Amino acid sequence: MKEEKKKGFLKRMTRRNFLKTAGVVGGSFALGVGSGGLFGNRFSARAAAPIEIKIGALLPLSGPYGIEGVWAQKSGELIAARYNREGRAKVTFLARDDKATPGVAIARARELVENDKVDWLTGTLAGHTALSVNQVSRETKVPYMCITQSDQIMTPGEWHKYMFHLSQTNHMISHAVASYTSENLGKKWYILIADYAWGQANLMGFHAAAKAFGAQVIGEDKHPLGTTDYSTYIPKIVAAKPEVLLLSQYGRDEVNALKQFHEYGLKKMMHIVNIVSGLPIMKEMDQEVFEGTYSGIHFYWGLQDKIASAKRVVAHIMKEAGHPPSSLCVMTYGGVIEIVEGILRAGTKDPEAVIKGMEGHKFDNFRGPEYWRKCDHQAIHNYFIVKGKSPKAVKGEWDFAEVVGQHGGEKAFKSCKELGLST
Amino acid sequence: MVQFSLPILCNQIVTGVVLGMILVLLASGLSLILGMMSLINFAHGAFYMVGAYLCYYLASQTGNFWVALILAAVVAGLVGIVTEIFLLRPVSEGDLSLPLLLTFGLVYVFQDVIRMLFGLVGKGVGTPSLFSGAYIWGSLIMPKYRLFIIICGAVIPFLLWLFMKKTNLGLIIRASTLDSGMVEMLGIEPKRIRTLVFGIGITLAGFAGALVAPIRGVNPEMGGDILIESFIVVIVGGIGSIKGPFIGGLIIGILISLASLFYGEAANIVIYFFMAIILLVKPRGLFGVEGLLE
C-alpha cells in the first residue's frame, strides 16, 4: 500500500510539478515569508505597519532666497521618499513658504501644527524666522529641528527642551573663520558687517575671536542690509591697510560686495574672508570674482571627497535634483533623518521619549561625526572653510571652490555653562 | 583705527560721484516720464532689471558686451513702448490711480517672468576686457569701468537735454506736456508723444540696468531698492528738468558715500533726511518746473 502511495506520489511528481513546487517554496523563502530573505525587511515592515511621521518645514520658497528654499524643499521630499520606499517609516514632508518674514513664519508654523497636525517642525533659513517657529514649538510642545544658525535661539530666554539646533551659532562660525584666518592669513583685520542682528552677533564673535587668537581689529564698518554699492566703504578699508578683510554678509550683499572689491583690486592688497557663503550665491558670481576669496560654509559638496556620508547625500540629491546640495539642502535632509531615526529608535512619536533618546546620540548624516550635546541640544560638529578656485581650475557647472579648512568640536561652541543653559 | 584725511575724503567724493552717475541715468528716465506724462512709474526699477537681464542674455549669446549693452537698452525701450500702447494707454483716460496700480503690478509680472525664463539663481556679467582693472593714482583707486560709467552719466543726460531743447520733436514733447489740446489741434497725436516719452524713459532705465550688470548682481529683485533711491533723486532734483536728476543724483551719491565714511549704518537714512529738508525748503525740488503735477 505504502509502495503504491509512493509510486503514485512519484507518478504525480512530474518534472513540471516539481518545478512548480520548488518555485513556490523557494520563492517564499526568497521573499521572506517565513524567515526573511532578500526582501525580508520590506515584508516584515509590511506586517507591522510603518510609523507615520509628519514633518512641517518653514522655508523661504519665494523672494530673494527662494532658490534656497525650493532646493531645500526638494531635499526634504527626497529623504522622505527614501524612507517611504524602504518602508521603515511613512514620512510626509510638508513645506510652507515663510517668505523669510517672522510674521509669516509664525502663522504658517501654527497652521502646520493646528491644521496639518505635524509631529515635528523644521526650518528655516533666517535666524529671525527661526525664533518665530521656535516660539510656536515652545507653546505647542511640538518639537523643532532648527536648521539655521542663531546665537539668540541658544539663550535662556529663547531656548526650550523641545528645540534641537542642528546648525551653528554665530559664535561658532566666527570662531571657526577667525581661527583659520589668524593661523593662515593674518592677524590685522578690518571687519565689514551687514548691520542687523545676524551681522551684529557675528561682529561680537569676531571681536571675541580676535582676543582669543591674538589678532588686531584695525577698523570696522557696518553697512545697511541690502546695500547695492560697496565702493563707498573701500577708500577707508584700503587706507587702513589690513592683512585680512573679514566680512559678515550673505546672499546678494555678498555678491555685490565681492564683485566690487574685485573691481577695485582689493584681492591684490589683502585677503578677503566672508563668514558664510552658499552654493546658489557662488553660482551668481563670476568665478573670476570668487577666485581667491575665502568663505566659511556649513557644507560644500566637494566634501564628498573627504567624508563618506557627504558622498552619499551628494550622490542622492545630485541624481534626483540634478544639482549638488546647498547647505540648506543638507540641513533639511539631515534634519529629517535625525527626526525619523529618533522616532524609530524610541519606537514612539511621544516627544518626551524621542527627546530623551536623542540627547547625547552620535550620528553622521552628511558632514562627518557629530552628536547632540545633552545639556542644550546643540549638534556639536565642524564648520568648513573654502577658497574660490581660479576659473581655469574649475571642472563643471558647480565646481567653484576647494575645501581648505575645518574647525569645530566642543571648543568652537560656548559651553552650556557659558550659555546659561541646562536640561 | 583709520585716520580721516584729505585723500580719503577725496576718494570718498569720487566714489560718490560714480554712485551718483548710476542714479542719474535711472532717475533721468523716471523724471522724464513723471514730468512729461504725469505718471509715477513704479515699474521703472523692473525695466532696469529687465535691461540687466537682457544684457546678460545678449552678452552670453553674442559674446560681445558692447553689442549687448546697446541692444539691451533698445529692446527694453521696445518693451516699454509695447507696455505703453497695450497696457498704459487704455487706462490713461480713467482714474489717476489706475496707471499707478498697473505699473505697481507690472513689477511683480516682470519679476516672475524673469524668474520663469532665467531661474531663481541670479546671473553674473563679466566686466568688458577693455575696461577691466583699475587706475591707481596715489591712494585713489578708480576702476576703469567706473570711469566709463561717469562718462555715460555725463554724456547721456547731455544728449537728452540736446534732444529736448534743440530738436523739433523735443519741442513738441515739451509743448504736449504744457497743453496737449493745442498740440492735437496742430495735427499731432498726443498719444504717440506719450508712447515716445515712455519709450525713451524705459530705454534709459534699460541702459542703466545693462550698464551696472558687470558691477552688481543681476537678479529679479535688483530694481527694488534703486527705485526708491531714484525717486529721492527726482524729488531732490525736481520734476520736469533734465539738470534736476543730474544734480540730484550727484548730491545723493556723494551724500551716501560721505555717510559711509563717517557712519556707515546711516548711509541709507541720511538721504531721506536730506530729501525732507529739501522738501521743506524748496517743495518743487532744486530745479523743479513750476506747474508740473501741481
Interface residues (C-beta under 8 A of the other chain):
Chain A: G63 P64 G66 I67 V70 D195 I218 G219 D221 K222 H223 P224 G226 T227 T228 D229 S231 T232 Y233 I234 P235 K236 V238 A239 A240 R252 V255 N256 K259 Q260 E263 Y264 G265 P280 K283 E284 M285 D286 E288 V289
Chain B: M1 V2 Q3 S5 P7 I8 N11 Q12 T15 G16 V18 L19 I22 R115 G119 L120 V121 G122 K123 G124 V125 G126 T127 G133 A134 I136 S139 I141 P143 Y145 R146 P214 I215 R216 G217 N219 E221 M222 D225 I226 I256 S257 S260 L261 G264 E265 A267 N268 I269
